[in-house]
Amino acid sequence: MRFRQVVAGYPGKPGVLQGIDLEVPSHEWILVLGPNGAGKTTLLRVAVGWLVPTHGEVWLAHRPVHRWPARQRAAMTGYLPQHQAMPFAFTVAEVVAQGGWHRGAPTGLAEVHQALETLHLASLASRALPTLSGGERQMVYFARLLAQQPRFFLLDEPTTHLDPPHKLLLWETLRTLKDQGKGGMVVTHDPVLPCHLFHRILALKEGQILWQARGFHEVSPQHFRDLFGTPLQVVQNQGFCALLPLQEVS
């Protein structure tokens, strides 16, 4: 996926992204950090083809992403939005089966079962989605994405509503996808992150790329000050990196 001088926005709010120039190999995992309103969600919407740039283009393989037929695009990229609405009371199994729509039919029972087992959701298969907690619904949507079997994942705040065990399960699942050679972009405000999942950290501020790093070891408190307006320190423990406020001596 290649972003070439991408400018994108919305009616009444143009230029949310301003001149994004970025190349993302299909096997890499990119962590996108930035303050509220920096354009992180817009970046993913452009990447998945939901939003067409007003200038520049995002190329997926050999053509602009929004010019791929929807089914072919869904076979290559999978998007987990920050907010989702489900107007009908589908069961958990029915929601996960929707991941196969781009193949012309619902995902098969075996694949649905595998996705549910992977995320410890098998006991909820017959439950109606509206009866679940916010965290349970989030894991169901993620299971649907696994059933979709895309090559590249675009995840917007994937740990929303998740308790610590389910956060750990999600990160472990992404690690498995990485080991399988798949890649993705993850937008998050979660302050505790797996240290070695991401090949690159991308800092987005006011619609522009402020800096990039090849891991947390390259990021200093000053980098975080430039990004968020406050210095943060990275504390590593048991394979996870916590971004904690750095108390400065006056």
MARVEXFI-236616 format. One line per field, with one value per atom (N, C-alpha, C): x, y, z; residue number from 1; atom name. Coordinates in steps of 0.001 Angstrom, whole numbers, plus 500000, padded with zeros to 6 digits. Atoms other than C-alpha are relative to their C-alpha. Layout:
residues N
u = c(X; ...)
v = c(Y; ...)
w = c(Z; ...)
nr = c(NUM; ...)
atom = c(CA; ...)
This chain:
residues 250
u = c(500852; 500000; 500891; 499176; 501408; 499113; 500661; 500167; 500899; 499219; 501280; 499401; 500406; 500873; 498482; 501439; 497393; 499484; 500764; 495112; 498560; 501370; 491693; 499294; 500796; 488863; 498530; 501447; 485125; 499351; 500699; 482487; 500046; 499861; 483152; 501268; 498760; 486416; 501036; 499008; 488882; 501385; 498606; 492529; 500234; 499732; 492215; 501337; 498673; 495141; 500642; 499329; 497741; 501344; 498748; 500340; 500623; 499467; 500678; 500738; 499148; 503523; 500563; 499691; 503943; 499933; 500025; 504785; 499911; 500236; 503501; 500108; 499905; 504806; 498908; 501162; 502097; 500247; 499708; 503896; 500278; 499633; 504563; 498784; 501005; 502615; 500426; 499726; 502411; 499107; 500743; 501365; 499860; 500259; 499721; 499586; 500256; 499863; 499713; 500239; 498584; 498879; 501061; 496340; 498644; 501341; 492589; 499934; 500153; 491704; 501203; 498774; 495103; 499804; 500243; 493569; 500247; 499659; 494261; 498880; 501117; 490781; 499847; 500070; 490743; 501048; 498940; 494028; 499533; 500474; 492418; 498852; 501119; 489263; 500484; 499408; 491380; 500673; 499281; 493450; 499070; 500929; 490383; 499129; 500772; 488824; 498645; 501278; 485869; 499976; 499892; 487112; 501009; 499137; 488556; 500770; 499215; 491426; 499567; 500234; 490879; 501242; 498750; 494498; 500880; 499158; 496979; 499181; 500694; 496132; 500645; 499502; 496473; 499954; 499908; 497679; 500027; 500014; 496870; 500398; 499423; 499012; 500190; 499691; 498821; 498926; 500998; 495824; 499538; 500525; 494254; 498975; 500807; 492482; 498510; 501439; 489070; 499527; 500390; 489133; 499946; 500182; 489269; 498517; 501360; 485877; 499924; 500126; 484529; 500375; 499712; 484785; 501483; 498559; 488371; 500747; 499368; 489294; 499846; 500245; 487716; 500839; 499131; 489812; 501422; 498639; 492951; 500110; 499934; 492129; 498757; 501106; 489965; 500041; 500067; 488791; 499129; 500757; 487695; 499801; 500220; 486080; 499958; 500055; 486116; 498589; 501403; 482296; 499248; 500801; 479881; 498568; 501418; 476101; 499483; 500587; 474206; 498492; 501422; 470502; 499139; 500789; 469363; 500616; 499555; 469582; 500572; 499329; 471891; 500648; 499242; 473438; 501493; 498548; 477175; 500515; 499552; 477687; 499611; 500440; 475676; 500852; 499151; 477739; 501367; 498678; 481015; 499933; 500155; 479692; 499960; 500037; 479258; 501389; 498649; 483034; 500287; 499759; 482765; 499210; 500884; 480434; 500725; 499280; 483164; 500272; 499840; 483428; 498676; 501290; 479755; 499087; 500807; 478481; 500513; 499519; 478627; 501182; 498882; 481736; 499478; 500436; 481473; 500028; 500118; 480637; 501349; 498690; 484158; 500832; 499233; 485744; 499419; 500646; 483178; 500401; 499637; 483894; 501447; 498584; 487633; 500205; 499866; 487306; 499466; 500571; 485068; 500904; 499102; 487440; 501259; 498777; 490444; 499828; 500253; 488827; 499157; 500694; 487176; 498536; 501385; 483679; 499024; 500850; 482317; 498743; 501157; 480006; 498931; 500943; 478343; 499405; 500355; 477679; 498522; 501441; 473880; 499383; 500511; 473560; 499734; 500264; 471998; 500981; 498957; 474547; 499576; 500363; 472507; 500014; 499986; 472559; 501400; 498616; 476356; 500486; 499345; 478542; 500781; 499222; 480531; 501283; 498769; 483733; 499759; 500328; 482083; 499673; 500319; 480689; 501271; 498743; 484141; 500744; 499317; 485605; 499251; 500781; 482757; 500334; 499649; 483511; 501410; 498648; 487168; 499982; 500134; 486177; 499473; 500494; 484211; 501133; 498862; 487367; 500947; 499175; 489345; 499374; 500696; 486683; 500077; 499843; 487071; 501306; 498695; 490703; 500666; 499307; 492154; 501511; 498537; 495812; 500568; 499513; 496129; 498880; 501002; 494330; 500129; 500050; 493268; 499109; 500710; 492266; 499985; 500167; 490871; 499539; 500271; 491019; 499454; 500521; 490698; 499801; 500146; 491000; 498885; 501116; 487955; 499099; 500912; 485831; 500580; 499470; 488165; 500640; 499329; 489232; 501419; 498601; 492918; 500174; 499790; 492563; 499661; 500371; 490789; 500945; 498960; 493319; 501198; 498866; 496056; 499702; 500386; 494151; 500049; 499957; 493775; 501430; 498605; 497471; 500664; 499436; 498383; 499528; 500537; 496123; 500701; 499264; 497832; 501417; 498667; 501181; 499964; 500151; 499936; 499855; 500166; 498827; 501343; 498671; 502273; 500875; 499204; 503907; 499564; 500519; 501694; 500349; 499579; 503172; 499019; 500966; 500174; 500434; 499626; 500402; 498787; 501119; 498329; 500430; 499823; 497947; 499046; 500789; 496716; 500018; 500174; 495375; 499534; 500411; 495161; 500474; 499577; 495294; 500357; 499682; 495959; 501445; 498641; 499000; 500885; 499213; 500103; 499926; 499952; 501240; 501103; 498926; 503233; 501215; 498797; 506787; 500447; 499348; 507789; 499026; 500956; 504585; 500229; 500009; 505139; 501378; 498768; 507751; 500335; 499794; 507229; 498944; 500918; 505651; 499891; 500272; 504033; 499275; 500604; 503266; 499289; 500817; 500437; 499513; 500437; 499712; 499536; 500582; 497449; 500034; 500127; 497067; 501297; 498705; 500785; 500831; 499090; 503442; 501070; 499048; 505487; 501339; 498783; 507999; 499654; 500126; 508522; 501148; 498965; 510466; 499891; 499955; 511526; 499921; 500178; 510312; 500065; 500038; 509869; 501393; 498647; 513621; 500528; 499563; 513958; 499215; 500884; 511308; 500402; 499582; 512370; 498832; 501043; 510288; 499746; 500193; 510881; 499126; 500887; 509246; 498543; 501372; 506130; 499571; 500341; 506291; 499592; 500320; 506334; 498640; 501238; 503388; 498784; 501146; 501138; 500052; 499863; 502473; 500442; 499511; 503675; 500993; 499013; 506725; 499500; 500333; 506154; 501264; 498902; 508589; 499454; 500383; 508485; 500583; 499584; 508603; 499669; 500177; 509111; 499973; 500098; 508027; 499258; 500629; 507245; 499510; 500330; 507215; 499020; 500924; 504869; 500669; 499478; 505686; 498868; 500988; 503748; 500483; 499674; 503672; 499499; 500342; 503759; 500478; 499561; 503931; 501378; 498671; 507438; 499974; 500007; 507644; 501315; 498792; 510069; 500366; 499492; 512237; 500103; 499991; 511649; 501231)
v = c(498820; 500000; 501235; 498801; 503371; 501244; 498698; 506830; 500992; 499056; 509454; 501392; 498613; 513051; 500120; 500090; 512263; 501176; 498984; 515122; 499503; 500510; 514122; 500702; 499372; 515513; 499755; 500168; 515950; 501334; 498735; 518522; 500919; 499057; 521567; 499815; 500242; 520067; 499394; 500522; 519716; 499957; 500005; 518912; 499368; 500731; 516536; 499276; 500525; 514744; 500957; 499006; 516955; 499469; 500405; 515546; 498750; 501244; 512019; 499225; 500758; 510212; 498823; 501149; 506676; 498725; 501322; 503172; 498950; 501019; 500190; 498622; 501362; 496728; 499110; 500797; 494077; 499143; 500845; 492136; 500798; 499190; 495071; 500364; 499496; 496129; 501397; 498596; 499886; 500453; 499392; 501531; 501482; 498587; 504924; 500684; 499237; 507328; 501454; 498583; 510857; 500499; 499431; 513228; 499912; 499968; 513432; 501013; 499089; 514960; 500092; 499931; 514228; 499470; 500575; 512366; 498512; 501424; 508791; 499150; 500746; 507439; 500309; 499617; 509379; 499265; 500751; 507711; 498587; 501358; 504276; 499981; 499948; 505294; 500190; 499839; 506432; 498698; 501236; 503239; 498887; 501074; 500991; 500367; 499584; 503023; 500581; 499398; 504415; 501492; 498567; 507969; 500217; 499749; 509161; 501302; 498769; 511680; 501115; 498848; 515173; 500324; 499839; 515132; 498793; 501168; 512312; 498720; 501296; 508612; 499009; 501155; 505474; 498811; 501149; 502556; 498708; 501347; 498986; 499061; 500790; 496628; 500919; 499289; 498002; 500995; 498999; 500363; 500763; 499262; 503054; 499167; 500902; 501386; 500149; 499812; 502956; 499519; 500512; 501599; 498477; 501450; 497985; 499690; 500439; 496215; 499644; 500133; 496014; 498607; 501363; 492230; 499685; 500244; 492113; 500800; 499172; 494954; 499354; 500641; 493082; 498745; 501172; 490029; 500403; 499541; 492143; 500794; 499161; 494608; 499802; 500106; 494220; 501144; 498789; 497192; 499760; 500024; 497243; 501447; 498599; 500675; 500196; 499657; 502458; 499834; 500124; 502496; 499226; 500775; 500019; 499920; 500145; 499801; 498716; 501232; 496535; 500089; 499729; 497307; 498760; 501225; 493674; 499100; 500854; 491110; 498688; 501203; 488703; 499286; 500723; 485955; 500224; 499863; 485966; 499212; 500828; 483104; 500628; 499362; 484972; 501217; 498833; 488122; 499569; 500467; 486221; 499441; 500565; 484422; 501075; 498902; 487829; 500321; 499734; 487935; 499430; 500617; 485802; 500596; 499460; 488089; 500246; 499681; 489030; 498758; 501239; 485361; 499541; 500303; 485366; 499160; 500817; 483336; 500200; 499870; 483414; 499068; 500841; 482031; 498641; 501347; 478261; 499759; 500289; 476732; 499707; 500346; 475384; 501255; 498768; 478801; 500890; 499233; 480490; 499437; 500642; 477976; 500289; 499738; 478489; 501425; 498608; 482279; 500182; 499900; 481913; 499342; 500686; 479428; 500824; 499203; 481657; 501113; 498854; 484523; 499626; 500494; 482362; 500447; 499550; 483193; 498865; 501110; 479710; 499873; 500124; 479751; 501054; 498921; 482911; 499867; 500111; 481588; 500242; 499882; 481490; 501235; 498786; 484735; 501090; 498851; 487760; 501118; 498993; 490532; 501099; 498914; 493229; 499599; 500439; 491083; 499959; 500104; 491232; 501326; 498787; 493698; 500658; 499293; 496294; 499274; 500731; 494298; 498717; 501225; 491076; 500305; 499625; 492821; 500348; 499647; 494213; 498750; 501242; 490703; 499269; 500614; 489457; 500661; 499299; 492146; 499622; 500417; 491168; 498573; 501363; 487517; 500015; 499873; 488562; 500386; 499592; 490223; 498821; 501195; 487020; 499064; 500858; 485091; 500561; 499363; 487590; 499579; 500466; 486443; 500965; 499059; 489631; 499817; 500040; 490021; 501060; 498852; 493348; 500516; 499615; 494537; 501487; 498590; 498115; 500093; 500092; 498385; 501358; 498690; 501550; 499803; 500176; 501434; 498590; 501365; 497614; 499553; 500437; 497364; 500740; 499281; 499599; 499033; 500762; 498201; 498678; 501311; 495215; 500027; 500150; 494021; 499462; 500412; 493079; 498625; 501292; 489351; 500020; 499951; 490140; 500886; 499220; 492844; 499106; 500893; 490271; 499005; 500949; 487796; 500665; 499300; 490392; 500200; 499783; 491267; 498684; 501303; 487558; 499556; 500359; 487067; 500779; 499214; 489906; 499469; 500602; 488320; 498754; 501182; 485086; 500398; 499525; 486986; 500488; 499555; 488581; 498808; 501200; 485153; 499312; 500572; 484102; 500851; 499149; 486912; 501082; 498949; 489225; 501288; 498709; 492925; 500832; 499142; 495844; 501325; 498718; 499323; 500047; 499956; 499820; 501420; 498704; 503117; 499733; 500242; 503194; 501128; 499159; 505340; 499146; 500885; 502294; 500258; 499677; 503148; 498782; 501219; 499511; 499172; 500601; 497872; 498947; 500982; 494820; 500647; 499278; 496027; 499602; 500499; 493850; 499602; 500307; 493517; 500880; 499010; 496644; 500181; 499723; 497109; 501484; 498558; 500854; 500726; 499120; 503590; 501292; 498817; 506447; 501027; 498929; 509736; 500969; 499135; 511753; 501183; 498802; 515341; 501032; 498987; 517908; 499560; 500524; 515649; 499727; 500221; 515261; 499010; 500918; 512692; 500821; 499226; 514200; 499283; 500801; 511383; 498523; 501449; 507659; 499373; 500700; 505137; 498509; 501449; 501512; 499278; 500635; 500536; 501017; 499102; 502029; 500407; 499673; 501942; 501263; 498792; 504827; 501240; 498882; 507017; 500564; 499325; 509543; 500770; 499135; 511599; 501254; 498812; 514567; 499713; 500382; 512692; 500087; 499970; 512274; 501428; 498603; 515914; 500709; 499382; 516998; 499537; 500578; 514709; 500370; 499838; 515056; 501265; 498823; 518181; 499686; 500410; 516198; 498862; 501069; 513953; 498691; 501323; 510224; 499155; 500953; 507507; 498608; 501371; 503932; 499063; 500956; 501334; 498605; 501324; 497778; 498937; 501106; 494674; 498843; 501215; 491116; 500150; 499880; 492048; 501107; 498903; 495012; 501320; 498661; 498703; 500904; 499075; 501133; 501424; 498593; 504804; 500770; 499377; 506661; 501445; 498607; 510357; 500074; 499773; 511557; 501256; 498852; 513790; 500739; 499215; 516520; 500794; 499236; 518214; 501469; 498583; 521968; 500682)
w = c(500000; 500000; 500000; 500143; 498945; 500023; 499936; 499926; 499267; 500793; 497423; 500139; 499799; 498651; 500195; 499793; 499947; 500829; 499279; 500958; 500043; 499874; 502307; 501140; 498950; 504393; 499754; 500037; 504685; 499648; 500263; 503664; 501227; 498901; 505786; 500809; 499276; 507032; 499053; 500945; 504166; 500643; 499552; 504633; 501351; 498762; 507608; 499880; 500328; 505978; 499004; 500825; 504343; 499502; 500627; 501991; 500591; 499439; 503421; 498917; 500915; 501676; 500802; 499139; 503010; 499187; 500622; 501832; 501097; 498990; 503797; 499352; 500527; 502813; 500581; 499606; 503009; 501236; 498854; 505761; 501271; 498839; 508090; 500853; 499072; 511177; 500433; 499724; 511682; 501146; 498904; 514949; 499710; 500274; 514389; 501299; 498786; 517332; 499651; 500202; 517644; 500881; 499164; 519588; 499319; 500567; 519096; 498868; 501125; 515749; 499094; 500813; 514208; 498589; 501315; 511243; 499917; 499991; 512319; 499379; 500573; 511536; 498522; 501412; 508271; 499187; 500680; 507345; 499672; 500244; 507718; 499005; 500947; 505843; 498574; 501326; 502931; 499573; 500314; 503125; 499548; 500340; 502911; 498798; 501162; 500094; 500308; 499626; 502058; 499714; 500230; 501538; 498879; 501151; 498235; 500232; 499798; 498524; 499050; 500878; 497156; 499182; 500739; 496039; 500312; 499807; 495555; 499963; 500054; 495660; 500961; 499254; 497758; 499055; 500903; 495687; 500808; 499437; 496636; 498882; 501088; 494597; 498789; 501242; 491030; 499572; 500379; 491144; 501230; 498850; 493359; 500759; 499177; 496260; 499733; 500188; 495579; 498639; 501315; 492024; 499943; 499937; 493109; 500204; 499668; 492985; 501482; 498549; 496536; 500488; 499535; 496778; 499936; 500096; 495569; 501063; 498971; 497905; 501372; 498707; 500838; 500175; 499903; 500015; 500381; 499736; 500379; 501294; 498802; 503174; 500843; 499055; 506271; 500988; 499180; 508330; 501225; 498759; 511963; 500440; 499638; 512501; 501510; 498581; 515818; 500554; 499580; 515982; 498934; 500929; 514415; 500502; 499668; 514305; 499370; 500501; 513916; 500233; 499797; 513335; 500213; 499859; 513340; 501069; 498885; 516138; 499473; 500463; 514361; 501180; 498998; 516420; 499760; 500121; 517049; 498800; 501121; 514568; 498664; 501243; 511918; 499672; 500234; 512377; 499476; 500430; 512043; 498579; 501347; 508944; 498930; 500972; 507279; 499458; 500469; 506941; 498625; 501307; 503815; 498865; 501036; 501859; 498678; 501233; 499362; 499164; 500760; 498369; 499398; 500608; 497375; 500856; 499099; 500330; 501414; 498622; 504132; 500267; 499581; 505773; 500450; 499644; 506206; 501498; 498571; 509571; 500637; 499430; 510064; 500237; 499855; 509490; 501089; 498931; 511733; 501355; 498735; 514482; 500363; 499733; 514113; 500511; 499563; 514424; 501417; 498661; 517488; 501033; 499082; 519098; 500253; 499871; 518421; 501020; 499118; 520340; 501212; 498809; 523026; 500038; 500126; 521770; 499701; 500425; 521020; 500853; 499116; 524046; 499720; 500308; 522681; 498608; 501421; 519165; 499730; 500246; 519523; 500647; 499357; 521486; 498968; 500852; 519832; 500339; 499784; 519358; 500984; 499076; 521215; 501472; 498606; 524371; 500588; 499543; 524600; 500567; 499505; 526458; 498867; 501014; 524546; 499642; 500257; 524929; 499230; 500721; 523761; 498539; 501387; 520686; 499229; 500667; 519908; 499555; 500370; 519927; 498885; 501083; 517711; 498668; 501242; 515128; 499545; 500351; 515286; 499443; 500519; 514779; 498566; 501377; 511686; 499057; 500815; 510396; 499755; 500192; 510976; 498974; 500959; 509052; 498581; 501312; 506209; 499345; 500464; 505908; 499021; 500895; 504393; 500101; 499990; 503569; 500931; 499256; 505379; 500891; 499009; 508527; 500336; 499616; 509344; 501231; 498725; 513012; 500686; 499369; 514596; 501436; 498567; 518412; 500294; 499854; 518492; 501438; 498607; 522300; 500738; 499379; 522932; 500760; 499125; 525809; 500491; 499635; 526283; 501384; 498720; 529718; 499755; 500225; 530266; 499357; 500662; 529382; 498513; 501411; 526118; 499195; 500674; 525259; 499683; 500208; 525726; 498882; 501044; 523535; 498628; 501287; 520792; 499536; 500394; 520841; 499602; 500357; 520803; 498616; 501311; 517786; 498899; 500986; 515951; 499827; 500096; 516770; 499113; 500851; 515159; 498545; 501369; 512068; 499445; 500421; 511926; 499643; 500265; 512122; 498710; 501244; 509194; 498784; 501100; 507111; 499623; 500282; 507252; 500684; 499462; 508026; 500331; 499663; 509167; 500580; 499337; 510604; 501180; 498775; 514172; 500547; 499337; 515512; 501424; 498615; 519302; 500915; 498889; 522406; 501218; 498888; 524573; 500436; 499553; 526750; 500255; 499790; 527124; 498720; 501326; 523903; 499929; 500167; 522813; 499351; 500448; 522333; 498601; 501198; 519408; 498890; 501063; 517367; 498781; 501071; 515322; 499378; 500727; 512643; 500011; 500110; 512654; 500831; 499286; 514768; 499198; 500803; 512874; 500863; 499209; 514631; 499073; 500837; 513104; 500835; 499287; 514130; 498986; 500884; 512463; 498545; 501350; 509446; 499282; 500627; 508811; 500803; 499314; 509621; 500701; 499212; 512430; 500105; 499955; 512853; 499845; 500058; 512327; 500783; 499230; 514411; 499738; 500192; 514032; 501341; 498694; 517484; 501120; 498854; 520930; 500463; 499567; 521510; 499321; 500698; 519035; 500424; 499648; 520701; 501361; 498772; 523338; 500604; 499426; 525791; 499176; 500831; 523492; 498790; 501098; 520616; 500441; 499500; 522758; 500347; 499719; 523873; 498701; 501279; 520231; 499483; 500522; 519489; 500850; 499106; 522548; 500855; 499159; 524238; 501404; 498680; 527239; 499815; 500163; 527673; 500614; 499498; 528107; 499990; 499991; 529053; 499704; 500342; 527779; 501053; 498981; 530558; 499489; 500573; 529339; 501090; 499050; 531244; 499347; 500500; 530148; 498560; 501410; 526463; 499656; 500253; 526877; 500342; 499788; 526683; 500470; 499445; 528883; 499777; 500217; 527940; 501212; 498722; 531245; 500036; 499878; 532113; 500648; 499451; 532790; 500839; 499107; 535816; 499845; 500244; 534956; 501241; 498879; 537524; 499579; 500377; 537458; 500596)
nr = c(1; 1; 1; 2; 2; 2; 3; 3; 3; 4; 4; 4; 5; 5; 5; 6; 6; 6; 7; 7; 7; 8; 8; 8; 9; 9; 9; 10; 10; 10; 11; 11; 11; 12; 12; 12; 13; 13; 13; 14; 14; 14; 15; 15; 15; 16; 16; 16; 17; 17; 17; 18; 18; 18; 19; 19; 19; 20; 20; 20; 21; 21; 21; 22; 22; 22; 23; 23; 23; 24; 24; 24; 25; 25; 25; 26; 26; 26; 27; 27; 27; 28; 28; 28; 29; 29; 29; 30; 30; 30; 31; 31; 31; 32; 32; 32; 33; 33; 33; 34; 34; 34; 35; 35; 35; 36; 36; 36; 37; 37; 37; 38; 38; 38; 39; 39; 39; 40; 40; 40; 41; 41; 41; 42; 42; 42; 43; 43; 43; 44; 44; 44; 45; 45; 45; 46; 46; 46; 47; 47; 47; 48; 48; 48; 49; 49; 49; 50; 50; 50; 51; 51; 51; 52; 52; 52; 53; 53; 53; 54; 54; 54; 55; 55; 55; 56; 56; 56; 57; 57; 57; 58; 58; 58; 59; 59; 59; 60; 60; 60; 61; 61; 61; 62; 62; 62; 63; 63; 63; 64; 64; 64; 65; 65; 65; 66; 66; 66; 67; 67; 67; 68; 68; 68; 69; 69; 69; 70; 70; 70; 71; 71; 71; 72; 72; 72; 73; 73; 73; 74; 74; 74; 75; 75; 75; 76; 76; 76; 77; 77; 77; 78; 78; 78; 79; 79; 79; 80; 80; 80; 81; 81; 81; 82; 82; 82; 83; 83; 83; 84; 84; 84; 85; 85; 85; 86; 86; 86; 87; 87; 87; 88; 88; 88; 89; 89; 89; 90; 90; 90; 91; 91; 91; 92; 92; 92; 93; 93; 93; 94; 94; 94; 95; 95; 95; 96; 96; 96; 97; 97; 97; 98; 98; 98; 99; 99; 99; 100; 100; 100; 101; 101; 101; 102; 102; 102; 103; 103; 103; 104; 104; 104; 105; 105; 105; 106; 106; 106; 107; 107; 107; 108; 108; 108; 109; 109; 109; 110; 110; 110; 111; 111; 111; 112; 112; 112; 113; 113; 113; 114; 114; 114; 115; 115; 115; 116; 116; 116; 117; 117; 117; 118; 118; 118; 119; 119; 119; 120; 120; 120; 121; 121; 121; 122; 122; 122; 123; 123; 123; 124; 124; 124; 125; 125; 125; 126; 126; 126; 127; 127; 127; 128; 128; 128; 129; 129; 129; 130; 130; 130; 131; 131; 131; 132; 132; 132; 133; 133; 133; 134; 134; 134; 135; 135; 135; 136; 136; 136; 137; 137; 137; 138; 138; 138; 139; 139; 139; 140; 140; 140; 141; 141; 141; 142; 142; 142; 143; 143; 143; 144; 144; 144; 145; 145; 145; 146; 146; 146; 147; 147; 147; 148; 148; 148; 149; 149; 149; 150; 150; 150; 151; 151; 151; 152; 152; 152; 153; 153; 153; 154; 154; 154; 155; 155; 155; 156; 156; 156; 157; 157; 157; 158; 158; 158; 159; 159; 159; 160; 160; 160; 161; 161; 161; 162; 162; 162; 163; 163; 163; 164; 164; 164; 165; 165; 165; 166; 166; 166; 167; 167; 167; 168; 168; 168; 169; 169; 169; 170; 170; 170; 171; 171; 171; 172; 172; 172; 173; 173; 173; 174; 174; 174; 175; 175; 175; 176; 176; 176; 177; 177; 177; 178; 178; 178; 179; 179; 179; 180; 180; 180; 181; 181; 181; 182; 182; 182; 183; 183; 183; 184; 184; 184; 185; 185; 185; 186; 186; 186; 187; 187; 187; 188; 188; 188; 189; 189; 189; 190; 190; 190; 191; 191; 191; 192; 192; 192; 193; 193; 193; 194; 194; 194; 195; 195; 195; 196; 196; 196; 197; 197; 197; 198; 198; 198; 199; 199; 199; 200; 200; 200; 201; 201; 201; 202; 202; 202; 203; 203; 203; 204; 204; 204; 205; 205; 205; 206; 206; 206; 207; 207; 207; 208; 208; 208; 209; 209; 209; 210; 210; 210; 211; 211; 211; 212; 212; 212; 213; 213; 213; 214; 214; 214; 215; 215; 215; 216; 216; 216; 217; 217; 217; 218; 218; 218; 219; 219; 219; 220; 220; 220; 221; 221; 221; 222; 222; 222; 223; 223; 223; 224; 224; 224; 225; 225; 225; 226; 226; 226; 227; 227; 227; 228; 228; 228; 229; 229; 229; 230; 230; 230; 231; 231; 231; 232; 232; 232; 233; 233; 233; 234; 234; 234; 235; 235; 235; 236; 236; 236; 237; 237; 237; 238; 238; 238; 239; 239; 239; 240; 240; 240; 241; 241; 241; 242; 242; 242; 243; 243; 243; 244; 244; 244; 245; 245; 245; 246; 246; 246; 247; 247; 247; 248; 248; 248; 249; 249; 249; 250; 250; 250)
atom = c(N; CA; C; N; CA; C; N; CA; C; N; CA; C; N; CA; C; N; CA; C; N; CA; C; N; CA; C; N; CA; C; N; CA; C; N; CA; C; N; CA; C; N; CA; C; N; CA; C; N; CA; C; N; CA; C; N; CA; C; N; CA; C; N; CA; C; N; CA; C; N; CA; C; N; CA; C; N; CA; C; N; CA; C; N; CA; C; N; CA; C; N; CA; C; N; CA; C; N; CA; C; N; CA; C; N; CA; C; N; CA; C; N; CA; C; N; CA; C; N; CA; C; N; CA; C; N; CA; C; N; CA; C; N; CA; C; N; CA; C; N; CA; C; N; CA; C; N; CA; C; N; CA; C; N; CA; C; N; CA; C; N; CA; C; N; CA; C; N; CA; C; N; CA; C; N; CA; C; N; CA; C; N; CA; C; N; CA; C; N; CA; C; N; CA; C; N; CA; C; N; CA; C; N; CA; C; N; CA; C; N; CA; C; N; CA; C; N; CA; C; N; CA; C; N; CA; C; N; CA; C; N; CA; C; N; CA; C; N; CA; C; N; CA; C; N; CA; C; N; CA; C; N; CA; C; N; CA; C; N; CA; C; N; CA; C; N; CA; C; N; CA; C; N; CA; C; N; CA; C; N; CA; C; N; CA; C; N; CA; C; N; CA; C; N; CA; C; N; CA; C; N; CA; C; N; CA; C; N; CA; C; N; CA; C; N; CA; C; N; CA; C; N; CA; C; N; CA; C; N; CA; C; N; CA; C; N; CA; C; N; CA; C; N; CA; C; N; CA; C; N; CA; C; N; CA; C; N; CA; C; N; CA; C; N; CA; C; N; CA; C; N; CA; C; N; CA; C; N; CA; C; N; CA; C; N; CA; C; N; CA; C; N; CA; C; N; CA; C; N; CA; C; N; CA; C; N; CA; C; N; CA; C; N; CA; C; N; CA; C; N; CA; C; N; CA; C; N; CA; C; N; CA; C; N; CA; C; N; CA; C; N; CA; C; N; CA; C; N; CA; C; N; CA; C; N; CA; C; N; CA; C; N; CA; C; N; CA; C; N; CA; C; N; CA; C; N; CA; C; N; CA; C; N; CA; C; N; CA; C; N; CA; C; N; CA; C; N; CA; C; N; CA; C; N; CA; C; N; CA; C; N; CA; C; N; CA; C; N; CA; C; N; CA; C; N; CA; C; N; CA; C; N; CA; C; N; CA; C; N; CA; C; N; CA; C; N; CA; C; N; CA; C; N; CA; C; N; CA; C; N; CA; C; N; CA; C; N; CA; C; N; CA; C; N; CA; C; N; CA; C; N; CA; C; N; CA; C; N; CA; C; N; CA; C; N; CA; C; N; CA; C; N; CA; C; N; CA; C; N; CA; C; N; CA; C; N; CA; C; N; CA; C; N; CA; C; N; CA; C; N; CA; C; N; CA; C; N; CA; C; N; CA; C; N; CA; C; N; CA; C; N; CA; C; N; CA; C; N; CA; C; N; CA; C; N; CA; C; N; CA; C; N; CA; C; N; CA; C; N; CA; C; N; CA; C; N; CA; C; N; CA; C; N; CA; C; N; CA; C; N; CA; C; N; CA; C; N; CA; C; N; CA; C; N; CA; C; N; CA; C; N; CA; C; N; CA; C; N; CA; C; N; CA; C; N; CA; C; N; CA; C; N; CA; C; N; CA; C; N; CA; C; N; CA; C; N; CA; C; N; CA; C; N; CA; C; N; CA; C; N; CA; C; N; CA; C; N; CA; C; N; CA; C; N; CA; C; N; CA; C; N; CA; C; N; CA; C; N; CA; C; N; CA; C; N; CA; C; N; CA; C; N; CA; C; N; CA; C; N; CA; C; N; CA; C; N; CA; C; N; CA; C; N; CA; C; N; CA; C; N; CA; C; N; CA; C; N; CA; C; N; CA; C; N; CA; C; N; CA; C; N; CA; C; N; CA; C; N; CA; C; N; CA; C)
